Amino acid sequence: MSKMPPVPPEQRSDKGPGSDPKIEADEKVPGRENFDTQGRHGNIKQNTTNQGYQQDR
């Protein structure tokens, strides 16, 4: 399927999308910074987690 089928009318909300007048449209929440991949310690989780496929000989 390339697209989802439309939602049947009986399952749609009659309330609509609505809006909150207390929140300004210009006010945006900043995106979450990904500290796992930044700076000197960015790669430490990748290097110290269990690889799983490595075996002792």
PyMOL Python script that loads the backbone (N, CA, C, O; Angstrom):
from pymol import cmd

cmd.read_pdbstr("""\
ATOM      1  N   MET A   1       0.841  -1.193   0.000  1.00  0.00           N
ATOM      2  CA  MET A   1       0.000   0.000   0.000  1.00  0.00           C
ATOM      3  C   MET A   1       0.877   1.244   0.000  1.00  0.00           C
ATOM      4  O   MET A   1       1.812   1.358   0.793  1.00  0.00           O
ATOM      5  N   SER A   2       0.575   2.145  -0.872  1.00  0.00           N
ATOM      6  CA  SER A   2       1.332   3.385  -0.882  1.00  0.00           C
ATOM      7  C   SER A   2       0.724   4.420   0.054  1.00  0.00           C
ATOM      8  O   SER A   2       1.426   5.304   0.547  1.00  0.00           O
ATOM      9  N   LYS A   3      -0.571   4.313   0.299  1.00  0.00           N
ATOM     10  CA  LYS A   3      -1.239   5.244   1.219  1.00  0.00           C
ATOM     11  C   LYS A   3      -2.200   4.466   2.108  1.00  0.00           C
ATOM     12  O   LYS A   3      -2.723   3.418   1.729  1.00  0.00           O
ATOM     13  N   MET A   4      -2.413   5.009   3.295  1.00  0.00           N
ATOM     14  CA  MET A   4      -3.386   4.409   4.195  1.00  0.00           C
ATOM     15  C   MET A   4      -4.791   4.724   3.694  1.00  0.00           C
ATOM     16  O   MET A   4      -5.014   5.793   3.125  1.00  0.00           O
ATOM     17  N   PRO A   5      -5.737   3.815   3.895  1.00  0.00           N
ATOM     18  CA  PRO A   5      -7.114   4.122   3.501  1.00  0.00           C
ATOM     19  C   PRO A   5      -7.691   5.208   4.402  1.00  0.00           C
ATOM     20  O   PRO A   5      -7.241   5.362   5.537  1.00  0.00           O
ATOM     21  N   PRO A   6      -8.679   5.966   3.919  1.00  0.00           N
ATOM     22  CA  PRO A   6      -9.248   7.029   4.743  1.00  0.00           C
ATOM     23  C   PRO A   6      -9.980   6.471   5.963  1.00  0.00           C
ATOM     24  O   PRO A   6     -10.497   5.354   5.936  1.00  0.00           O
ATOM     25  N   VAL A   7     -10.015   7.260   7.019  1.00  0.00           N
ATOM     26  CA  VAL A   7     -10.706   6.866   8.244  1.00  0.00           C
ATOM     27  C   VAL A   7     -12.209   6.974   8.003  1.00  0.00           C
ATOM     28  O   VAL A   7     -12.677   7.996   7.501  1.00  0.00           O
ATOM     29  N   PRO A   8     -12.971   5.937   8.352  1.00  0.00           N
ATOM     30  CA  PRO A   8     -14.423   6.005   8.157  1.00  0.00           C
ATOM     31  C   PRO A   8     -15.040   7.152   8.962  1.00  0.00           C
ATOM     32  O   PRO A   8     -14.561   7.468  10.051  1.00  0.00           O
ATOM     33  N   PRO A   9     -16.100   7.778   8.434  1.00  0.00           N
ATOM     34  CA  PRO A   9     -16.714   8.930   9.117  1.00  0.00           C
ATOM     35  C   PRO A   9     -17.163   8.625  10.543  1.00  0.00           C
ATOM     36  O   PRO A   9     -17.080   9.498  11.407  1.00  0.00           O
ATOM     37  N   GLU A  10     -17.637   7.406  10.809  1.00  0.00           N
ATOM     38  CA  GLU A  10     -18.116   7.100  12.164  1.00  0.00           C
ATOM     39  C   GLU A  10     -16.973   6.985  13.168  1.00  0.00           C
ATOM     40  O   GLU A  10     -17.213   6.996  14.375  1.00  0.00           O
ATOM     41  N   GLN A  11     -15.744   6.875  12.694  1.00  0.00           N
ATOM     42  CA  GLN A  11     -14.600   6.788  13.598  1.00  0.00           C
ATOM     43  C   GLN A  11     -13.836   8.102  13.705  1.00  0.00           C
ATOM     44  O   GLN A  11     -12.837   8.178  14.421  1.00  0.00           O
ATOM     45  N   ARG A  12     -14.285   9.123  13.014  1.00  0.00           N
ATOM     46  CA  ARG A  12     -13.639  10.434  13.074  1.00  0.00           C
ATOM     47  C   ARG A  12     -14.166  11.223  14.264  1.00  0.00           C
ATOM     48  O   ARG A  12     -15.313  11.052  14.678  1.00  0.00           O
ATOM     49  N   SER A  13     -13.323  12.081  14.804  1.00  0.00           N
ATOM     50  CA  SER A  13     -13.719  12.925  15.920  1.00  0.00           C
ATOM     51  C   SER A  13     -14.568  14.079  15.414  1.00  0.00           C
ATOM     52  O   SER A  13     -14.256  14.683  14.387  1.00  0.00           O
ATOM     53  N   ASP A  14     -15.639  14.384  16.130  1.00  0.00           N
ATOM     54  CA  ASP A  14     -16.482  15.515  15.746  1.00  0.00           C
ATOM     55  C   ASP A  14     -15.950  16.818  16.344  1.00  0.00           C
ATOM     56  O   ASP A  14     -16.518  17.885  16.111  1.00  0.00           O
ATOM     57  N   LYS A  15     -14.872  16.735  17.107  1.00  0.00           N
ATOM     58  CA  LYS A  15     -14.330  17.914  17.775  1.00  0.00           C
ATOM     59  C   LYS A  15     -13.397  18.710  16.872  1.00  0.00           C
ATOM     60  O   LYS A  15     -13.150  19.887  17.134  1.00  0.00           O
ATOM     61  N   GLY A  16     -12.884  18.105  15.837  1.00  0.00           N
ATOM     62  CA  GLY A  16     -11.997  18.808  14.923  1.00  0.00           C
ATOM     63  C   GLY A  16     -10.606  18.948  15.497  1.00  0.00           C
ATOM     64  O   GLY A  16     -10.347  18.513  16.619  1.00  0.00           O
ATOM     65  N   PRO A  17      -9.704  19.554  14.735  1.00  0.00           N
ATOM     66  CA  PRO A  17      -8.330  19.682  15.203  1.00  0.00           C
ATOM     67  C   PRO A  17      -8.189  20.664  16.355  1.00  0.00           C
ATOM     68  O   PRO A  17      -7.331  20.488  17.220  1.00  0.00           O
ATOM     69  N   GLY A  18      -9.028  21.699  16.374  1.00  0.00           N
ATOM     70  CA  GLY A  18      -9.025  22.650  17.476  1.00  0.00           C
ATOM     71  C   GLY A  18      -7.745  23.449  17.570  1.00  0.00           C
ATOM     72  O   GLY A  18      -6.815  23.246  16.789  1.00  0.00           O
ATOM     73  N   SER A  19      -7.701  24.352  18.521  1.00  0.00           N
ATOM     74  CA  SER A  19      -6.504  25.136  18.778  1.00  0.00           C
ATOM     75  C   SER A  19      -6.544  25.612  20.221  1.00  0.00           C
ATOM     76  O   SER A  19      -7.610  25.737  20.824  1.00  0.00           O
ATOM     77  N   ASP A  20      -5.372  25.873  20.755  1.00  0.00           N
ATOM     78  CA  ASP A  20      -5.256  26.364  22.117  1.00  0.00           C
ATOM     79  C   ASP A  20      -4.874  27.840  22.038  1.00  0.00           C
ATOM     80  O   ASP A  20      -3.741  28.153  21.674  1.00  0.00           O
ATOM     81  N   PRO A  21      -5.780  28.749  22.366  1.00  0.00           N
ATOM     82  CA  PRO A  21      -5.477  30.170  22.214  1.00  0.00           C
ATOM     83  C   PRO A  21      -4.378  30.658  23.158  1.00  0.00           C
ATOM     84  O   PRO A  21      -3.810  31.726  22.932  1.00  0.00           O
ATOM     85  N   LYS A  22      -4.065  29.892  24.215  1.00  0.00           N
ATOM     86  CA  LYS A  22      -3.033  30.309  25.154  1.00  0.00           C
ATOM     87  C   LYS A  22      -1.628  30.145  24.572  1.00  0.00           C
ATOM     88  O   LYS A  22      -0.698  30.829  24.998  1.00  0.00           O
ATOM     89  N   ILE A  23      -1.472  29.248  23.608  1.00  0.00           N
ATOM     90  CA  ILE A  23      -0.157  28.985  23.030  1.00  0.00           C
ATOM     91  C   ILE A  23       0.002  29.792  21.750  1.00  0.00           C
ATOM     92  O   ILE A  23      -0.853  29.753  20.865  1.00  0.00           O
ATOM     93  N   GLU A  24       1.112  30.527  21.664  1.00  0.00           N
ATOM     94  CA  GLU A  24       1.374  31.307  20.460  1.00  0.00           C
ATOM     95  C   GLU A  24       1.904  30.394  19.361  1.00  0.00           C
ATOM     96  O   GLU A  24       2.605  29.420  19.638  1.00  0.00           O
ATOM     97  N   ALA A  25       1.572  30.708  18.128  1.00  0.00           N
ATOM     98  CA  ALA A  25       2.010  29.892  16.999  1.00  0.00           C
ATOM     99  C   ALA A  25       3.513  30.013  16.772  1.00  0.00           C
ATOM    100  O   ALA A  25       4.139  29.078  16.275  1.00  0.00           O
ATOM    101  N   ASP A  26       4.099  31.160  17.131  1.00  0.00           N
ATOM    102  CA  ASP A  26       5.523  31.374  16.908  1.00  0.00           C
ATOM    103  C   ASP A  26       6.391  30.665  17.946  1.00  0.00           C
ATOM    104  O   ASP A  26       7.576  30.424  17.715  1.00  0.00           O
ATOM    105  N   GLU A  27       5.795  30.335  19.086  1.00  0.00           N
ATOM    106  CA  GLU A  27       6.553  29.684  20.154  1.00  0.00           C
ATOM    107  C   GLU A  27       6.761  28.214  19.800  1.00  0.00           C
ATOM    108  O   GLU A  27       5.803  27.456  19.648  1.00  0.00           O
ATOM    109  N   LYS A  28       8.030  27.824  19.672  1.00  0.00           N
ATOM    110  CA  LYS A  28       8.328  26.445  19.315  1.00  0.00           C
ATOM    111  C   LYS A  28       9.199  25.824  20.393  1.00  0.00           C
ATOM    112  O   LYS A  28      10.030  26.495  21.005  1.00  0.00           O
ATOM    113  N   VAL A  29       8.999  24.543  20.613  1.00  0.00           N
ATOM    114  CA  VAL A  29       9.824  23.810  21.557  1.00  0.00           C
ATOM    115  C   VAL A  29      11.113  23.438  20.833  1.00  0.00           C
ATOM    116  O   VAL A  29      11.052  22.892  19.732  1.00  0.00           O
ATOM    117  N   PRO A  30      12.275  23.715  21.415  1.00  0.00           N
ATOM    118  CA  PRO A  30      13.527  23.368  20.734  1.00  0.00           C
ATOM    119  C   PRO A  30      13.672  21.855  20.599  1.00  0.00           C
ATOM    120  O   PRO A  30      13.220  21.101  21.461  1.00  0.00           O
ATOM    121  N   GLY A  31      14.297  21.425  19.528  1.00  0.00           N
ATOM    122  CA  GLY A  31      14.503  20.003  19.302  1.00  0.00           C
ATOM    123  C   GLY A  31      15.452  19.412  20.318  1.00  0.00           C
ATOM    124  O   GLY A  31      16.305  20.108  20.868  1.00  0.00           O
ATOM    125  N   ARG A  32      15.301  18.141  20.563  1.00  0.00           N
ATOM    126  CA  ARG A  32      16.149  17.457  21.527  1.00  0.00           C
ATOM    127  C   ARG A  32      17.540  17.269  20.932  1.00  0.00           C
ATOM    128  O   ARG A  32      17.684  16.789  19.807  1.00  0.00           O
ATOM    129  N   GLU A  33      18.548  17.645  21.686  1.00  0.00           N
ATOM    130  CA  GLU A  33      19.912  17.493  21.207  1.00  0.00           C
ATOM    131  C   GLU A  33      20.374  16.067  21.457  1.00  0.00           C
ATOM    132  O   GLU A  33      20.111  15.497  22.516  1.00  0.00           O
ATOM    133  N   ASN A  34      21.051  15.503  20.497  1.00  0.00           N
ATOM    134  CA  ASN A  34      21.544  14.143  20.619  1.00  0.00           C
ATOM    135  C   ASN A  34      22.967  14.180  21.165  1.00  0.00           C
ATOM    136  O   ASN A  34      23.921  14.358  20.408  1.00  0.00           O
ATOM    137  N   PHE A  35      23.107  14.014  22.464  1.00  0.00           N
ATOM    138  CA  PHE A  35      24.413  14.096  23.102  1.00  0.00           C
ATOM    139  C   PHE A  35      25.227  12.818  22.897  1.00  0.00           C
ATOM    140  O   PHE A  35      26.429  12.808  23.162  1.00  0.00           O
ATOM    141  N   ASP A  36      24.587  11.736  22.428  1.00  0.00           N
ATOM    142  CA  ASP A  36      25.311  10.486  22.204  1.00  0.00           C
ATOM    143  C   ASP A  36      26.325  10.605  21.077  1.00  0.00           C
ATOM    144  O   ASP A  36      27.293   9.845  21.037  1.00  0.00           O
ATOM    145  N   THR A  37      26.120  11.539  20.166  1.00  0.00           N
ATOM    146  CA  THR A  37      27.002  11.629  19.005  1.00  0.00           C
ATOM    147  C   THR A  37      27.768  12.941  18.956  1.00  0.00           C
ATOM    148  O   THR A  37      28.269  13.321  17.898  1.00  0.00           O
ATOM    149  N   GLN A  38      27.869  13.639  20.079  1.00  0.00           N
ATOM    150  CA  GLN A  38      28.529  14.940  20.070  1.00  0.00           C
ATOM    151  C   GLN A  38      29.741  14.945  20.983  1.00  0.00           C
ATOM    152  O   GLN A  38      29.759  14.290  22.025  1.00  0.00           O
ATOM    153  N   GLY A  39      30.743  15.690  20.577  1.00  0.00           N
ATOM    154  CA  GLY A  39      31.886  15.950  21.437  1.00  0.00           C
ATOM    155  C   GLY A  39      32.837  14.786  21.584  1.00  0.00           C
ATOM    156  O   GLY A  39      32.777  13.806  20.842  1.00  0.00           O
ATOM    157  N   ARG A  40      33.727  14.919  22.570  1.00  0.00           N
ATOM    158  CA  ARG A  40      34.787  13.941  22.776  1.00  0.00           C
ATOM    159  C   ARG A  40      34.245  12.587  23.220  1.00  0.00           C
ATOM    160  O   ARG A  40      34.815  11.551  22.877  1.00  0.00           O
ATOM    161  N   HIS A  41      33.158  12.586  23.974  1.00  0.00           N
ATOM    162  CA  HIS A  41      32.605  11.345  24.512  1.00  0.00           C
ATOM    163  C   HIS A  41      31.458  10.826  23.661  1.00  0.00           C
ATOM    164  O   HIS A  41      30.729   9.932  24.090  1.00  0.00           O
ATOM    165  N   GLY A  42      31.289  11.364  22.480  1.00  0.00           N
ATOM    166  CA  GLY A  42      30.147  11.009  21.653  1.00  0.00           C
ATOM    167  C   GLY A  42      30.106   9.561  21.246  1.00  0.00           C
ATOM    168  O   GLY A  42      29.022   9.001  21.086  1.00  0.00           O
ATOM    169  N   ASN A  43      31.257   8.932  21.074  1.00  0.00           N
ATOM    170  CA  ASN A  43      31.298   7.571  20.561  1.00  0.00           C
ATOM    171  C   ASN A  43      31.427   6.539  21.671  1.00  0.00           C
ATOM    172  O   ASN A  43      31.521   5.346  21.385  1.00  0.00           O
ATOM    173  N   ILE A  44      31.435   6.968  22.936  1.00  0.00           N
ATOM    174  CA  ILE A  44      31.757   6.048  24.026  1.00  0.00           C
ATOM    175  C   ILE A  44      30.706   4.947  24.186  1.00  0.00           C
ATOM    176  O   ILE A  44      31.056   3.823  24.547  1.00  0.00           O
ATOM    177  N   LYS A  45      29.441   5.236  23.930  1.00  0.00           N
ATOM    178  CA  LYS A  45      28.409   4.208  24.059  1.00  0.00           C
ATOM    179  C   LYS A  45      28.591   3.143  22.993  1.00  0.00           C
ATOM    180  O   LYS A  45      28.427   1.955  23.272  1.00  0.00           O
ATOM    181  N   GLN A  46      28.926   3.547  21.779  1.00  0.00           N
ATOM    182  CA  GLN A  46      29.118   2.586  20.700  1.00  0.00           C
ATOM    183  C   GLN A  46      30.324   1.702  20.971  1.00  0.00           C
ATOM    184  O   GLN A  46      30.319   0.519  20.630  1.00  0.00           O
ATOM    185  N   ASN A  47      31.355   2.266  21.582  1.00  0.00           N
ATOM    186  CA  ASN A  47      32.578   1.504  21.794  1.00  0.00           C
ATOM    187  C   ASN A  47      32.517   0.609  23.022  1.00  0.00           C
ATOM    188  O   ASN A  47      33.291  -0.344  23.114  1.00  0.00           O
ATOM    189  N   THR A  48      31.636   0.879  23.957  1.00  0.00           N
ATOM    190  CA  THR A  48      31.642   0.115  25.203  1.00  0.00           C
ATOM    191  C   THR A  48      30.464  -0.834  25.340  1.00  0.00           C
ATOM    192  O   THR A  48      30.448  -1.640  26.271  1.00  0.00           O
ATOM    193  N   THR A  49      29.485  -0.774  24.459  1.00  0.00           N
ATOM    194  CA  THR A  49      28.351  -1.691  24.580  1.00  0.00           C
ATOM    195  C   THR A  49      28.745  -3.065  24.060  1.00  0.00           C
ATOM    196  O   THR A  49      29.665  -3.186  23.251  1.00  0.00           O
ATOM    197  N   ASN A  50      28.056  -4.094  24.520  1.00  0.00           N
ATOM    198  CA  ASN A  50      28.350  -5.467  24.146  1.00  0.00           C
ATOM    199  C   ASN A  50      28.065  -5.669  22.664  1.00  0.00           C
ATOM    200  O   ASN A  50      26.954  -5.413  22.200  1.00  0.00           O
ATOM    201  N   GLN A  51      29.062  -6.126  21.927  1.00  0.00           N
ATOM    202  CA  GLN A  51      28.896  -6.342  20.492  1.00  0.00           C
ATOM    203  C   GLN A  51      28.054  -7.584  20.221  1.00  0.00           C
ATOM    204  O   GLN A  51      27.302  -7.613  19.248  1.00  0.00           O
ATOM    205  N   GLY A  52      28.165  -8.606  21.057  1.00  0.00           N
ATOM    206  CA  GLY A  52      27.320  -9.781  20.926  1.00  0.00           C
ATOM    207  C   GLY A  52      27.873 -10.836  19.995  1.00  0.00           C
ATOM    208  O   GLY A  52      27.794 -12.024  20.303  1.00  0.00           O
ATOM    209  N   TYR A  53      28.423 -10.444  18.879  1.00  0.00           N
ATOM    210  CA  TYR A  53      28.883 -11.423  17.900  1.00  0.00           C
ATOM    211  C   TYR A  53      30.363 -11.759  18.050  1.00  0.00           C
ATOM    212  O   TYR A  53      30.850 -12.659  17.367  1.00  0.00           O
ATOM    213  N   GLN A  54      31.089 -11.070  18.915  1.00  0.00           N
ATOM    214  CA  GLN A  54      32.506 -11.371  19.093  1.00  0.00           C
ATOM    215  C   GLN A  54      32.644 -12.567  20.027  1.00  0.00           C
ATOM    216  O   GLN A  54      31.976 -12.640  21.058  1.00  0.00           O
ATOM    217  N   GLN A  55      33.506 -13.495  19.663  1.00  0.00           N
ATOM    218  CA  GLN A  55      33.694 -14.701  20.459  1.00  0.00           C
ATOM    219  C   GLN A  55      35.160 -14.876  20.812  1.00  0.00           C
ATOM    220  O   GLN A  55      36.046 -14.444  20.075  1.00  0.00           O
ATOM    221  N   ASP A  56      35.408 -15.520  21.957  1.00  0.00           N
ATOM    222  CA  ASP A  56      36.775 -15.855  22.364  1.00  0.00           C
ATOM    223  C   ASP A  56      37.268 -17.057  21.575  1.00  0.00           C
ATOM    224  O   ASP A  56      36.486 -17.932  21.204  1.00  0.00           O
ATOM    225  N   ARG A  57      38.553 -17.093  21.326  1.00  0.00           N
ATOM    226  CA  ARG A  57      39.143 -18.282  20.695  1.00  0.00           C
ATOM    227  C   ARG A  57      40.144 -18.889  21.631  1.00  0.00           C
ATOM    228  O   ARG A  57      40.762 -19.901  21.303  1.00  0.00           O
TER     229      ARG A  57
END
""", "prot")
cmd.dss("prot")
cmd.show_as("cartoon", "prot")
cmd.util.cbc("prot")
cmd.orient("prot")
